[in-house]
Amino acid sequence: MTQSRRMSLIEAVTNVAVGYGLAVTIQIIVFPWFGLHPSLGENLVIGTLFTAFRCCAATRCAGCSSVCDDRGDQAASSLYTVPR
């Protein structure tokens, strides 16, 4: 069974929203332990930066794993095999 483009979009948006909410919630709880007391607005901005960085890093890493050879039919893992 394949996932439709619509469901893939819903999954991606939900993943980002949950990650953002979790990041902000953890910041609100953990930052005071280290003597940091940002306002809610500052926590939201920091959460946005963390989320943007996480999304860019994930996209970058996903792009690294899709490197193909000249024929375009082998994954990046084939780059690490020993030729015979």
N, C-alpha and C positions, 0 to 999 in steps of 0.2 A: 504494500500500500504506500503510495506516495503522498506527500503533503502538498496541498495547493499553495499557490503564491500568497493568497490572502491569509491562510493559516500561518504560513511562515512569517509574514509581516506581523501578525498579531503576536506570535511567539517572541519575535525580536523586540517589539515595543514593550511587551510585558516583562521580558528579561531586563531591559534597560530601566524600566520604572521600578521594579523590585530592587534592583541593584542600587539605584539612586536612593530610594527610601531607606534601605538597609545602611548605606554609607552615612547618610545624615543622622539616622538614629544612633548608630555606633559612635559617631563624632560627639553627639550631645551627651552620651553616657561616658565616653572614655576621656575626652579632652580635659574635663575638670580634674581627673586623676593626676594630670601632669601640669596643673596650674594654669591651663588655658581656659578662658571663659568667653568664647566668641558669642555674638548675638545670634539669634535665629537666622537673620538675613545673611550673616557671615558664614554660618554653617551651610546654608543653602548654596551659596556661591562656591564654597570649598567642595561640597558634594557634587556640584556641577562640573568642577574642574577634575575631580577624581573620576567621575563617570565618563567624561570626554576622553580622558587619558586611557582609561580601561578599554573603552570601545575602540579607540585608535590602535592600542597595543594588540587587542584581540584580532582586529582586522589585519594588522601587519603580520602577526604570527600565522593567521590562516592563509595569507597570501604566500608566505614562505613555504608552506607545506604543499602548495599546488604547482610547484616548479616542474616543468615538463622538459623532456629531451627533444631533440630535433624532430622525431616522429610525432611527438605530442601525445603519446599513449602510455607513458610511464610516469609514476609519481616521484616526488623528490626522494623518497626512500631508496629508489633504485640508484641514486647518485652515490650511495654509500656501499654498494655491493662491489665485491672484488671481481674484476674482469677475469675471464678464463682464457 
